[in-house]
Each structure stands twice: as C-alpha cells, then as structure tokens.
Amino acid sequence: MRIAITGSSGLIGQALLRSLRADGHEVVRLVRRPARSGDEVEWNPEGQYVDTAALAGCEAVVHLAGAGVGDRRWTEAYKRRIRDSRVLGTAAIAEAVASLDTPPRTLVVGTAVGYYGDTGDRAVDEGAPPGHGFLADVCQEWEEAAAAAEEAGIRTVYARTGLVVSRSGGAWGRLFPVFRAGLGGRLGSGRQYWSHIALHDHIAALRHLLDTEELSGPVNLTAPEPVTQREVAAAMGRVLRRPALLWVPAPVLRTVLGEFSTDVLGSQRVLPRRLLESGFRFAFPGIEDAIRAALR
C-alpha cells in the first residue's frame, strides 16, 4: 500500500513509519515545508493547504499531527494552539483527500480518550457520550472536522488514544526518569484511572485499523485493563526496583501545572470494546507488561 502520514516525526508517527516500511509499504510523510524528496508532501495545517497532487495513489492516510497537550503550561494562547493544530489540521486533511479524483479508501484520525471527559470510576466504551471540559470539547471539534472525508465516502476511523507507555517520548517518557530517581509516587488521591496502552500495541492497533474494513467511527486504543494512578506508581516502582512512596498533593499540582492539572487529576476508565470485538489481541495488556515492554 501507499500510505500518507502526518505527525511522522512524533513518538507514534516514527514508530508507525518504521513498522509500515519494514513490511514493504510505501510511506509518504506530510511536512510543514517544501518537499525535498519523493517521500514528502508539503502541507500547512493552519493555512489549510495540502499538496493534493502528491497524495495521488495513496490508499490510506493516517493523521497524527497536533501540538503536545502536556508540553507547556496552558495559557489561552497555547490552548488555541492545541485546538487549532488539531481542528484545522484535520479539516485540511479531510478536505484534501475528499477532493481527489481517486480518494484513499481509509482515513485514520488519531484523536484521544479526552473525548469522554472525567468518567470517575465509571467504565466507558465507544458508545459513551462526550464529556465536559477543554479537552473533551477539543476532541469533539477534532472529530467533527473530518466530516468532508466521511461525506466523500471515505472510511474514517477515529483512534481515541490513551496514555502511550514508552520511554522515548510522550507523557510516559517524562515519568521514567522521575521514577528511576526514586522520586515517583502518587499524584493527588491516586484513585484516578489512567487508560494506558503499550507503544507496541498502539502501533499494532493502528495497523489493525488500516486493515479492518468493517471498522469505522470511534475506536478506543487503550489496554483492556485500565488501572489507577496509584497502581501505575506501584508498578513503576516494582519494575524499576525503586521506591515509589512520594506524594504530590492536588493543590501543588494545580500550582505547578495550572489548568492542565485538571486532566492529570481527572479519571478516565476507558475500555477498547470495538477493538476487541474486531479480533485484535493485545501483546501487553497489563500495566507491568507495558512498562517492561517499554524498557526493551
């Protein structure tokens, strides 16, 4: 297959690129500058520009681009960047593929379990309604921005992703050095659920979405056993053989992280019902499995 990817320089994009190319697929990367080689396609998400001619012949597009949610404090300006990078970028991609004489069969849009808001102890799957709050609102707009692709008859899948367990980047990549130093532990009450997924399983799930024609709409990319943050801290301590006894009270997190602390302290108990029903099998379903896989 000829497959196009946005966000190919990110944690997930790089891993997906390697996986697809290792299996002989032709992958083109969307870049925010003039293309320098035959495997690059120029685009400008904020400017709503995509070099559509260079997408000709692509059978699938995987859209993973977006500003990092936890990369910096949430000022109003950065919140606009988080939203615009996702909503405008998704609209640009959807409209570009819909305009092609021969559009790709599949568009996979990497969204997030933030769609569900804070679910507390309540387990939710893809049938749950959207939640409330900044990230929940962004996720709704994000998915709605792909309407042009759906209307053009392109199979559109929304990969609602949880916390990806990797030492190479993302939120978890910042946890490993803290726990290695023996400074890890409970955040707030520790009772909030963290819906995680091993990087290996995440890439396998994206490949499954590309290959499974009957899947469209939202699909949760989370491990089948969501755990509390307290359990995450204990598992990190066991695997890394370090104490994980420190506690950061909620007020301290709010002072340090600002509005983003709402999501760190919030609880999302998300289940991958549609992924499992479609025949996908996790290699690393448990939290210790995922942590050990990240270290290999």
Backbone bond lengths (Angstrom), bond angles and torsions (degrees), N, CA, C in turn:
res aa  C-N    CA-C-N  psi(-1)  N-CA   C-N-CA  omega(-1)  CA-C   N-CA-C  phi
1 M - - - 1.455 - - 1.519 110.64 -
2 R 1.318 114.99 152.12 1.466 121.62 170.36 1.533 106.05 -102.29
3 I 1.320 116.23 119.00 1.455 122.17 -172.18 1.522 109.32 -127.40
4 A 1.329 116.84 135.46 1.462 121.95 176.51 1.524 109.12 -103.87
5 I 1.343 116.18 143.31 1.459 122.11 -179.36 1.523 109.87 -131.59
6 T 1.342 117.22 131.38 1.459 121.14 165.32 1.527 107.15 -97.65
7 G 1.334 115.87 155.82 1.461 119.23 -179.18 1.507 113.26 70.35
8 S 1.327 117.19 29.57 1.469 120.35 -175.27 1.517 113.02 -73.22
9 S 1.337 118.27 -9.45 1.463 120.01 177.66 1.522 112.09 -92.74
10 G 1.332 117.46 -5.37 1.454 120.98 179.91 1.518 112.23 -83.51
11 L 1.321 115.83 176.81 1.463 122.14 -177.95 1.523 111.63 -54.98
12 I 1.313 117.21 -53.78 1.463 121.15 -176.93 1.526 110.54 -73.19
13 G 1.328 116.65 -41.34 1.458 120.15 -179.08 1.509 112.98 -60.17
14 Q 1.328 117.10 -43.58 1.464 120.12 179.13 1.522 111.25 -62.80
15 A 1.327 116.00 -43.56 1.467 119.80 -178.87 1.521 111.51 -66.34
16 L 1.332 116.84 -40.33 1.463 120.17 178.26 1.522 111.09 -66.48
17 L 1.316 116.48 -40.79 1.471 121.25 178.05 1.525 110.62 -57.86
18 R 1.332 116.73 -47.73 1.469 120.65 179.96 1.523 110.73 -62.27
19 S 1.327 116.78 -43.01 1.464 121.32 -177.77 1.528 111.41 -63.04
20 L 1.320 116.46 -46.24 1.465 120.20 -178.11 1.523 111.30 -66.63
21 R 1.318 116.61 -44.70 1.466 119.50 -178.68 1.525 111.27 -67.29
22 A 1.327 116.97 -33.88 1.459 119.72 178.55 1.519 111.36 -62.68
23 D 1.336 116.47 -27.49 1.465 120.81 179.48 1.526 112.57 -95.66
24 G 1.329 116.48 10.75 1.455 120.25 172.61 1.517 116.15 89.52
25 H 1.330 118.33 6.32 1.462 119.93 177.92 1.526 110.16 -76.61
26 E 1.310 115.89 149.76 1.465 121.51 174.54 1.522 107.54 -89.60
27 V 1.326 117.15 121.76 1.462 121.25 -176.88 1.522 109.86 -118.09
28 V 1.322 116.00 130.05 1.466 121.46 173.52 1.525 107.90 -111.43
29 R 1.318 115.89 142.32 1.461 122.01 -175.27 1.520 110.25 -110.61
30 L 1.315 116.97 131.58 1.456 120.90 174.92 1.522 108.60 -84.36
31 V 1.350 116.55 125.52 1.461 121.98 -175.38 1.524 109.28 -126.00
32 R 1.336 115.97 151.36 1.469 121.55 -176.63 1.530 111.68 -90.88
33 R 1.303 116.48 48.85 1.473 123.57 177.93 1.514 106.63 -164.56
34 P 1.335 118.03 168.78 1.469 118.50 176.89 1.526 111.21 -57.56
35 A 1.318 116.60 138.93 1.470 121.49 -179.79 1.526 110.17 -62.92
36 R 1.333 116.08 138.88 1.458 121.68 -179.36 1.524 112.94 -111.73
37 S 1.324 116.62 -8.40 1.462 120.24 -179.17 1.522 108.36 -150.61
38 G 1.319 115.28 171.26 1.453 120.59 -176.83 1.515 114.32 -69.18
39 D 1.346 117.29 -14.27 1.465 119.28 179.99 1.529 111.72 -99.40
40 E 1.336 117.52 17.04 1.459 121.42 179.31 1.523 110.99 -120.75
41 V 1.329 114.96 146.95 1.466 123.08 177.15 1.522 107.15 -129.93
42 E 1.304 117.16 127.71 1.458 119.94 -179.97 1.526 110.58 -78.56
43 W 1.342 114.99 139.35 1.461 119.26 170.97 1.522 109.85 -151.76
44 N 1.322 115.18 160.51 1.460 122.38 177.68 1.523 106.81 -137.42
45 P 1.337 117.82 94.86 1.465 120.22 -172.69 1.519 113.62 -59.77
46 E 1.344 117.32 -44.03 1.465 119.07 -179.73 1.525 111.38 -67.51
47 G 1.333 116.60 -33.11 1.458 120.58 178.74 1.518 113.76 -86.49
48 Q 1.349 116.54 1.49 1.464 122.25 177.34 1.534 112.31 59.58
49 Y 1.322 115.77 37.34 1.468 119.83 179.52 1.523 110.43 -116.09
50 V 1.333 115.61 134.87 1.465 122.41 172.52 1.526 107.42 -139.36
51 D 1.321 117.00 133.92 1.463 120.71 175.49 1.528 107.80 -74.84
52 T 1.323 115.40 87.07 1.463 120.48 -172.85 1.522 112.34 -64.52
53 A 1.336 117.46 -31.47 1.465 119.74 -179.02 1.526 110.91 -59.91
54 A 1.340 116.17 -34.35 1.465 119.99 -178.07 1.530 112.28 -75.93
55 L 1.346 116.86 -12.07 1.464 120.27 177.53 1.517 112.87 -88.89
56 A 1.326 116.17 -5.82 1.469 120.26 -178.15 1.531 110.11 -56.91
57 G 1.313 115.83 134.74 1.456 121.20 178.60 1.513 114.71 90.54
58 C 1.327 117.61 -5.46 1.465 119.88 177.70 1.529 109.47 -74.45
59 E 1.314 115.28 131.87 1.469 120.26 177.61 1.513 112.15 -90.84
60 A 1.330 116.69 -18.18 1.463 120.64 179.28 1.522 109.31 -152.99
61 V 1.336 114.90 152.24 1.460 122.13 174.36 1.522 107.66 -129.09
62 V 1.342 116.36 132.75 1.465 121.91 175.77 1.520 107.36 -115.31
63 H 1.326 115.58 116.49 1.469 121.49 -174.50 1.521 109.47 -104.04
64 L 1.342 116.44 108.86 1.464 122.18 -174.87 1.525 113.24 -120.55
65 A 1.319 118.64 -0.21 1.459 121.44 -172.19 1.528 111.98 -74.24
66 G 1.330 115.87 147.50 1.462 121.94 176.14 1.512 110.79 166.91
67 A 1.332 117.23 146.75 1.466 121.56 179.09 1.526 110.18 -64.44
68 G 1.329 116.99 142.86 1.458 121.85 -178.58 1.519 112.82 -63.40
69 V 1.323 116.79 129.37 1.462 121.34 -176.63 1.527 111.21 -68.97
70 G 1.341 116.98 -40.31 1.460 120.10 -176.56 1.512 113.96 -102.28
71 D 1.330 117.69 16.30 1.459 120.12 -174.52 1.524 113.83 -73.38
72 R 1.331 117.13 -27.61 1.461 120.35 -179.26 1.520 110.38 -156.34
73 R 1.301 116.06 170.41 1.459 121.43 -179.60 1.531 109.73 -62.13
74 W 1.320 116.26 143.48 1.457 121.24 -176.63 1.531 111.67 -82.05
75 T 1.303 117.31 85.75 1.457 120.97 166.37 1.525 107.60 -78.93
76 E 1.313 116.83 167.55 1.465 119.15 177.27 1.522 110.56 -60.70
77 A 1.347 116.49 -36.78 1.467 120.38 179.65 1.524 110.86 -65.64
78 Y 1.357 116.67 -41.33 1.465 117.97 -178.98 1.522 111.43 -72.62
79 K 1.315 117.72 -32.82 1.464 120.12 175.15 1.530 110.32 -62.14
80 R 1.328 116.87 -39.04 1.471 119.22 175.76 1.515 110.75 -63.44
81 R 1.344 116.19 -37.95 1.466 119.38 178.99 1.529 111.02 -65.69
82 I 1.350 117.17 -42.33 1.462 120.87 177.29 1.522 109.92 -57.61
83 R 1.333 115.91 -48.58 1.465 120.14 -178.54 1.525 111.58 -65.84
84 D 1.335 117.14 -52.10 1.467 120.15 -173.82 1.516 111.96 -64.15
85 S 1.332 117.06 -37.74 1.465 119.32 -178.05 1.527 110.70 -63.14
86 R 1.323 116.98 -27.73 1.466 120.89 -179.27 1.529 112.07 -92.16
87 V 1.317 115.87 -50.12 1.464 119.34 -174.54 1.527 111.35 -70.79
88 L 1.334 116.71 -49.30 1.467 119.22 -179.47 1.525 111.00 -68.04
89 G 1.330 117.08 -39.19 1.457 120.02 178.99 1.515 112.08 -63.63
90 T 1.342 117.18 -42.99 1.461 120.66 179.72 1.523 110.96 -66.13
91 A 1.343 116.83 -41.36 1.466 119.99 177.93 1.526 110.80 -61.48
92 A 1.341 116.57 -41.27 1.470 120.15 -179.59 1.520 111.09 -62.79
93 I 1.330 116.45 -44.88 1.464 120.16 -179.88 1.521 110.90 -65.90
94 A 1.334 117.26 -46.48 1.462 121.21 -177.49 1.526 111.23 -61.39
95 E 1.309 116.47 -43.93 1.465 119.66 179.99 1.519 111.39 -68.91
96 A 1.333 116.69 -35.26 1.465 120.15 179.26 1.524 111.10 -64.79
97 V 1.335 117.13 -48.58 1.468 118.80 -177.22 1.534 110.52 -69.92
98 A 1.338 116.93 -32.65 1.459 119.92 179.28 1.528 111.88 -67.64
99 S 1.341 116.73 -25.20 1.465 120.69 -177.24 1.523 113.44 -82.88
100 L 1.319 118.37 -11.84 1.465 121.23 -176.64 1.525 111.35 -70.64
101 D 1.329 116.18 144.38 1.474 120.13 176.90 1.521 110.58 -60.70
102 T 1.326 115.74 -40.54 1.467 120.81 174.40 1.518 107.28 -121.97
103 P 1.333 117.53 91.34 1.465 120.07 -176.20 1.523 111.99 -72.71
104 P 1.316 117.79 159.86 1.461 120.01 174.80 1.522 110.56 -63.37
105 R 1.318 116.30 154.80 1.465 119.93 179.08 1.518 111.60 -73.06
106 T 1.351 116.61 -29.23 1.456 120.25 -169.87 1.524 111.39 -136.07
107 L 1.339 115.29 138.01 1.463 122.30 169.34 1.520 107.47 -125.27
108 V 1.333 116.32 120.10 1.468 121.38 175.10 1.523 107.33 -106.07
109 V 1.328 115.82 119.97 1.460 121.63 179.29 1.522 108.02 -106.29
110 G 1.324 116.51 118.36 1.458 120.47 179.58 1.514 110.73 -79.27
111 T 1.346 117.46 102.58 1.457 120.76 176.94 1.535 108.73 -106.90
112 A 1.319 118.65 -147.83 1.473 118.65 -171.58 1.516 111.80 -150.09
113 V 1.336 115.38 157.50 1.459 120.56 176.58 1.523 111.42 -71.08
114 G 1.331 116.79 -5.66 1.453 119.96 171.70 1.514 112.34 -56.81
115 Y 1.318 116.92 -17.46 1.470 123.30 177.22 1.527 111.08 -52.77
116 Y 1.334 117.20 -35.39 1.468 121.24 -172.81 1.529 113.47 -85.64
117 G 1.349 117.85 -7.49 1.445 119.77 -176.68 1.517 111.18 65.86
118 D 1.322 116.38 -159.12 1.462 122.09 179.65 1.521 108.28 -82.74
119 T 1.336 117.18 115.34 1.469 121.00 -178.35 1.523 112.47 -100.36
120 G 1.337 117.71 -2.21 1.452 120.08 -179.29 1.521 111.43 61.25
121 D 1.345 116.93 -133.05 1.461 121.64 178.28 1.524 112.16 -86.09
122 R 1.314 117.26 -5.21 1.469 122.09 -174.29 1.527 109.87 -77.98
123 A 1.329 116.34 124.16 1.469 120.93 176.37 1.522 109.29 -78.66
124 V 1.336 116.80 136.10 1.466 121.26 -179.61 1.520 109.68 -128.88
125 D 1.332 115.50 151.59 1.461 121.01 172.37 1.526 108.06 -125.54
126 E 1.328 116.28 -164.13 1.468 120.56 -172.85 1.533 113.57 -65.40
127 G 1.332 117.61 -14.83 1.454 120.06 178.96 1.516 113.88 -83.40
128 A 1.334 117.68 -4.93 1.469 120.95 -177.64 1.528 110.40 -74.65
129 P 1.337 117.24 148.85 1.469 120.47 178.02 1.520 110.98 -73.52
130 P 1.327 117.74 165.84 1.466 120.22 176.66 1.520 110.91 -66.16
131 G 1.327 115.28 153.40 1.450 121.00 179.06 1.521 111.42 -92.01
132 H 1.337 114.70 -159.33 1.457 121.56 -178.01 1.516 109.57 -124.42
133 G 1.315 115.88 155.46 1.458 120.96 179.29 1.513 111.42 116.62
134 F 1.326 115.48 172.55 1.460 120.89 -174.71 1.517 112.49 -59.22
135 L 1.352 118.02 -52.45 1.461 119.51 -176.08 1.524 111.94 -67.97
136 A 1.322 117.16 -36.08 1.464 119.65 177.16 1.528 110.32 -62.18
137 D 1.325 116.72 -42.16 1.468 120.51 178.71 1.529 110.85 -64.83
138 V 1.342 116.02 -41.97 1.468 119.74 178.84 1.525 110.26 -61.95
139 C 1.333 117.37 -44.63 1.466 120.69 -178.80 1.526 111.50 -61.51
140 Q 1.327 117.47 -38.26 1.464 119.40 178.09 1.528 110.74 -64.45
141 E 1.334 116.65 -47.41 1.471 120.20 178.26 1.523 111.16 -62.28
142 W 1.308 115.60 -38.45 1.461 123.91 -178.84 1.528 109.91 -57.83
143 E 1.318 116.55 -49.98 1.463 120.71 -178.79 1.531 111.35 -71.49
144 E 1.321 116.95 -37.58 1.467 119.88 178.46 1.526 111.65 -64.45
145 A 1.343 116.47 -26.17 1.464 120.31 -178.39 1.516 112.89 -67.80
146 A 1.337 118.03 -14.10 1.469 121.66 179.79 1.525 112.26 -89.65
147 A 1.325 117.19 10.41 1.472 121.05 -173.93 1.520 112.80 -55.77
148 A 1.334 117.71 -37.45 1.465 120.33 -177.01 1.524 111.20 -59.85
149 A 1.330 117.38 -37.57 1.467 120.43 179.57 1.522 110.58 -68.21
150 E 1.320 117.00 -44.66 1.462 120.10 178.85 1.521 110.76 -61.00
151 E 1.329 116.66 -44.55 1.467 121.20 -178.87 1.524 111.72 -63.85
152 A 1.341 116.93 -26.64 1.466 121.17 178.36 1.520 111.97 -82.94
153 G 1.331 117.32 1.58 1.462 120.87 178.55 1.511 114.77 85.08
154 I 1.326 117.19 12.59 1.464 121.15 178.64 1.532 108.40 -82.26
155 R 1.316 116.48 130.98 1.467 119.89 176.47 1.526 107.88 -64.44
156 T 1.331 115.79 115.36 1.462 121.18 -174.63 1.513 109.53 -115.56
157 V 1.332 115.99 125.44 1.456 122.48 -177.69 1.524 108.61 -118.80
158 Y 1.335 116.19 134.62 1.463 121.73 177.35 1.523 108.13 -105.82
159 A 1.321 116.12 105.76 1.464 121.85 -177.39 1.522 108.58 -86.14
160 R 1.334 115.95 92.66 1.464 121.22 -178.22 1.532 109.36 -79.58
161 T 1.328 114.27 104.13 1.462 121.19 -168.50 1.515 112.42 -96.30
162 G 1.341 115.62 142.08 1.454 121.61 172.55 1.511 111.07 -90.99
163 L 1.327 117.14 -159.92 1.460 122.25 178.92 1.527 109.65 -74.73
164 V 1.323 116.63 120.38 1.458 121.31 -177.16 1.530 109.62 -85.23
165 V 1.323 116.17 123.34 1.464 121.27 -177.70 1.522 108.96 -85.32
166 S 1.327 115.32 107.20 1.461 121.88 179.53 1.518 108.22 -153.63
167 R 1.317 116.67 146.10 1.465 119.20 175.55 1.523 110.94 -89.21
168 S 1.341 117.14 -3.92 1.463 121.42 -172.53 1.519 114.17 -92.64
169 G 1.322 117.92 -8.74 1.446 119.08 -178.29 1.512 111.88 167.64
170 G 1.328 115.46 -173.47 1.449 119.77 -178.43 1.517 111.21 70.97
171 A 1.329 116.16 -173.99 1.466 120.72 -178.20 1.518 111.59 -60.21
172 W 1.338 116.87 -41.16 1.469 119.96 -177.09 1.525 111.66 -68.61
173 G 1.311 116.34 -30.24 1.450 119.29 178.00 1.517 112.55 -61.26
174 R 1.337 116.70 -26.64 1.468 120.28 177.02 1.527 112.11 -84.04
175 L 1.335 116.66 -17.98 1.473 119.62 178.42 1.519 112.79 -76.04
176 F 1.329 116.64 -38.25 1.467 119.52 -174.26 1.525 113.25 -56.34
177 P 1.348 120.86 -48.39 1.472 118.96 179.73 1.528 112.68 -62.50
178 V 1.332 117.01 -34.55 1.462 120.69 -179.64 1.531 110.30 -65.23
179 F 1.323 116.07 -46.55 1.470 119.37 -179.32 1.527 111.41 -71.96
180 R 1.326 118.28 -34.23 1.466 120.10 176.75 1.526 110.93 -61.04
181 A 1.332 115.26 -33.22 1.466 120.20 -179.68 1.524 112.22 -81.47
182 G 1.338 116.90 1.12 1.456 120.12 -179.82 1.512 113.22 76.32
183 L 1.338 116.83 19.27 1.467 121.27 -176.09 1.531 112.28 -106.87
184 G 1.339 116.86 10.14 1.454 120.06 -178.49 1.513 112.10 -84.70
185 G 1.322 114.25 167.31 1.460 119.08 177.74 1.505 111.65 165.00
186 R 1.311 114.60 -152.56 1.461 121.89 -172.88 1.525 110.46 -83.37
187 L 1.339 115.53 139.57 1.461 122.02 175.29 1.525 108.12 -110.53
188 G 1.311 116.84 118.11 1.457 119.63 -175.96 1.518 110.06 64.14
189 S 1.320 116.37 -136.38 1.470 119.94 -179.76 1.519 112.42 -71.13
190 G 1.340 116.98 -25.87 1.466 120.81 -175.56 1.512 112.97 78.45
191 R 1.332 117.47 -3.34 1.468 120.58 -178.13 1.522 112.64 -88.54
192 Q 1.330 116.88 -6.29 1.465 120.02 -179.45 1.531 110.41 -72.51
193 Y 1.339 115.69 139.42 1.467 120.64 -179.19 1.522 110.63 -81.19
194 W 1.337 114.69 136.75 1.457 122.39 173.03 1.529 107.86 -113.59
195 S 1.310 116.66 113.59 1.469 121.02 178.04 1.521 108.22 -86.90
196 H 1.308 116.12 111.72 1.462 122.42 -171.40 1.527 110.47 -113.22
197 I 1.336 115.73 170.55 1.461 121.98 170.80 1.523 108.09 -157.60
198 A 1.319 117.21 135.94 1.464 121.32 176.42 1.529 109.49 -65.01
199 L 1.322 116.91 144.03 1.463 120.15 179.81 1.523 111.01 -56.37
200 H 1.328 116.88 -42.02 1.470 120.67 178.57 1.527 110.64 -56.49
201 D 1.337 116.80 -46.78 1.460 120.53 -179.15 1.523 111.42 -68.81
202 H 1.320 116.26 -33.67 1.464 119.09 179.18 1.528 110.98 -62.99
203 I 1.328 116.54 -45.30 1.464 120.24 179.33 1.527 110.13 -66.25
204 A 1.322 117.11 -41.76 1.472 120.44 177.54 1.520 110.49 -61.73
205 A 1.346 117.51 -37.77 1.460 120.96 179.37 1.528 111.41 -68.09
206 L 1.335 117.15 -40.44 1.468 119.49 176.12 1.526 110.85 -61.73
207 R 1.321 116.72 -42.10 1.470 120.48 176.62 1.534 109.91 -61.82
208 H 1.323 117.12 -39.02 1.465 122.52 178.43 1.534 109.94 -63.04
209 L 1.327 117.39 -41.22 1.464 120.50 178.52 1.529 111.23 -63.96
210 L 1.321 116.53 -38.53 1.459 120.19 178.48 1.526 111.38 -64.78
211 D 1.326 116.38 -35.24 1.466 121.22 -172.83 1.524 114.53 -91.81
212 T 1.327 117.71 -15.72 1.467 121.04 -172.07 1.520 110.03 -101.06
213 E 1.316 115.91 97.21 1.465 121.70 -171.76 1.520 113.79 -63.64
214 E 1.336 117.85 -26.57 1.459 119.32 -176.56 1.523 113.29 -79.60
215 L 1.338 118.03 -7.91 1.453 120.69 179.90 1.526 111.36 -90.94
216 S 1.316 116.22 128.30 1.456 122.31 171.43 1.516 107.47 -151.41
217 G 1.330 117.07 167.65 1.451 120.09 -176.73 1.516 111.44 76.45
218 P 1.338 118.07 -159.53 1.466 120.63 -175.41 1.522 113.24 -74.23
219 V 1.335 115.82 137.63 1.467 122.84 173.77 1.526 106.85 -138.27
220 N 1.320 117.18 122.19 1.465 121.10 179.81 1.523 110.75 -76.94
221 L 1.329 116.12 126.15 1.458 121.64 174.99 1.527 107.96 -104.57
222 T 1.326 114.59 79.80 1.459 122.84 178.38 1.519 108.03 -139.90
223 A 1.324 116.35 154.83 1.467 120.55 177.54 1.529 109.55 -66.02
224 P 1.330 117.38 154.51 1.467 119.93 -176.39 1.519 114.04 -73.21
225 E 1.336 117.54 -6.02 1.463 120.67 -176.90 1.533 110.40 -126.59
226 P 1.350 118.13 75.77 1.474 118.71 177.18 1.526 110.06 -61.62
227 V 1.320 116.05 145.31 1.459 121.04 -176.44 1.528 109.61 -129.72
228 T 1.323 116.32 163.16 1.449 120.16 178.28 1.526 110.36 -78.09
229 Q 1.324 115.23 161.55 1.463 119.52 178.94 1.522 110.53 -63.48
230 R 1.320 117.26 -33.63 1.465 120.67 175.73 1.533 110.55 -60.61
231 E 1.332 116.84 -41.63 1.463 121.20 178.30 1.527 111.10 -68.68
232 V 1.321 116.77 -35.90 1.468 120.50 175.69 1.533 109.86 -60.40
233 A 1.332 116.47 -48.01 1.461 120.68 -178.71 1.530 110.82 -60.73
234 A 1.333 116.81 -42.81 1.464 119.94 179.58 1.520 111.05 -64.36
235 A 1.338 117.13 -41.16 1.467 120.88 179.59 1.521 111.30 -66.02
236 M 1.325 117.53 -41.12 1.466 120.56 177.57 1.533 109.95 -61.26
237 G 1.333 116.28 -42.78 1.462 119.67 179.00 1.515 112.28 -62.55
238 R 1.335 116.56 -42.50 1.473 119.61 -179.64 1.524 111.39 -65.38
239 V 1.337 116.49 -47.14 1.464 119.63 -176.38 1.526 111.22 -66.74
240 L 1.338 116.85 -41.60 1.462 120.78 -177.24 1.535 112.67 -87.24
241 R 1.350 115.42 -6.81 1.468 121.34 179.61 1.523 110.84 56.94
242 R 1.311 113.91 49.79 1.453 122.23 177.98 1.527 108.77 -132.47
243 P 1.315 118.53 152.16 1.468 119.48 173.83 1.519 110.13 -65.40
244 A 1.306 116.39 144.75 1.469 121.62 178.09 1.517 108.24 -133.68
245 L 1.327 115.25 56.50 1.462 121.60 -169.61 1.522 113.66 -106.97
246 L 1.327 117.14 -5.37 1.461 118.16 -177.15 1.527 110.63 -73.57
247 W 1.313 115.01 158.29 1.468 120.77 -179.18 1.515 108.69 -135.32
248 V 1.338 115.60 128.52 1.462 120.93 174.46 1.518 107.58 -107.47
249 P 1.329 118.38 109.18 1.467 120.29 -178.53 1.522 112.17 -63.66
250 A 1.317 115.91 152.92 1.462 121.33 -178.94 1.525 112.93 -54.82
251 P 1.345 120.44 -43.18 1.466 119.24 -179.99 1.526 113.57 -60.54
252 V 1.341 116.35 -34.55 1.468 119.44 178.44 1.529 109.66 -67.50
253 L 1.346 116.69 -43.53 1.462 119.81 178.23 1.525 110.89 -60.35
254 R 1.334 116.47 -40.57 1.468 119.20 179.73 1.527 111.34 -64.28
255 T 1.331 115.93 -36.19 1.463 119.46 178.67 1.527 111.39 -68.72
256 V 1.326 115.96 -42.22 1.464 120.73 -176.25 1.530 112.15 -76.63
257 L 1.332 117.06 -43.23 1.458 121.65 -171.45 1.529 113.95 -99.04
258 G 1.323 116.96 -15.05 1.454 118.56 -177.38 1.518 111.37 67.47
259 E 1.337 116.80 -140.91 1.464 121.28 -175.38 1.522 112.64 -63.14
260 F 1.333 117.92 -28.65 1.466 120.84 179.87 1.526 111.51 -61.09
261 S 1.330 117.74 -23.86 1.457 120.95 179.21 1.529 111.80 -60.33
262 T 1.324 117.24 -26.68 1.463 120.89 178.66 1.522 110.53 -58.00
263 D 1.330 116.41 -38.13 1.462 120.07 -179.05 1.523 111.94 -81.80
264 V 1.331 118.14 -30.94 1.459 120.82 176.11 1.531 109.77 -66.70
265 L 1.320 116.35 -38.89 1.460 121.28 -178.24 1.518 112.51 -87.61
266 G 1.340 117.09 -13.22 1.455 121.04 179.76 1.524 111.53 -74.57
267 S 1.324 115.64 163.88 1.466 121.66 -175.33 1.523 109.98 -119.25
268 Q 1.343 115.49 130.46 1.464 120.68 177.46 1.524 108.88 -133.93
269 R 1.311 115.13 105.77 1.462 121.65 -178.72 1.529 107.54 -104.05
270 V 1.331 115.56 87.26 1.463 122.12 -168.69 1.535 110.06 -109.72
271 L 1.320 115.69 133.64 1.466 121.83 -177.82 1.533 110.89 -112.07
272 P 1.344 117.71 141.97 1.469 122.00 -177.73 1.533 112.26 -89.93
273 R 1.319 117.92 58.87 1.468 121.15 -172.59 1.528 111.72 -58.37
274 R 1.324 118.08 -49.91 1.464 120.32 -173.73 1.530 111.28 -69.00
275 L 1.323 116.73 -34.73 1.463 120.39 178.37 1.528 110.10 -63.13
276 L 1.331 116.49 -46.17 1.460 120.60 -179.82 1.525 111.37 -66.56
277 E 1.337 116.97 -42.19 1.461 120.43 -179.24 1.526 112.38 -64.60
278 S 1.337 116.78 -24.95 1.467 120.24 179.90 1.521 112.18 -84.87
279 G 1.339 117.46 1.45 1.465 120.81 175.15 1.511 115.46 100.69
280 F 1.341 118.41 4.44 1.461 120.02 -179.79 1.528 109.98 -72.48
281 R 1.338 115.85 140.88 1.452 121.23 177.66 1.535 109.62 -123.92
282 F 1.318 115.27 130.73 1.461 121.21 -178.78 1.528 110.57 -80.55
283 A 1.323 115.29 136.81 1.465 119.64 173.56 1.526 111.10 -81.57
284 F 1.350 116.65 -30.47 1.459 122.12 -175.51 1.530 109.53 -132.50
285 P 1.326 117.77 72.68 1.466 120.24 -173.25 1.526 114.51 -73.80
286 G 1.322 118.27 -31.18 1.463 120.98 -176.49 1.518 111.78 -90.60
287 I 1.334 116.46 160.93 1.459 119.75 -176.74 1.530 111.65 -66.01
288 E 1.340 118.66 -40.45 1.464 118.72 177.76 1.523 111.20 -66.76
289 D 1.345 116.72 -36.83 1.471 120.23 175.91 1.535 109.49 -57.04
290 A 1.331 115.98 -46.69 1.473 120.74 -176.01 1.514 111.24 -66.46
291 I 1.340 117.60 -40.42 1.460 121.02 179.62 1.531 110.84 -65.71
292 R 1.350 116.42 -44.34 1.465 119.33 179.17 1.529 110.80 -64.36
293 A 1.337 117.05 -37.45 1.465 120.12 178.15 1.514 110.91 -63.35
294 A 1.332 117.20 -36.63 1.470 121.10 179.97 1.524 111.76 -66.74
295 L 1.314 116.93 -24.44 1.466 120.17 -178.11 1.522 112.71 -86.92
296 R 1.353 116.44 -10.81 1.456 119.47 -179.03 1.512 111.47 -91.17
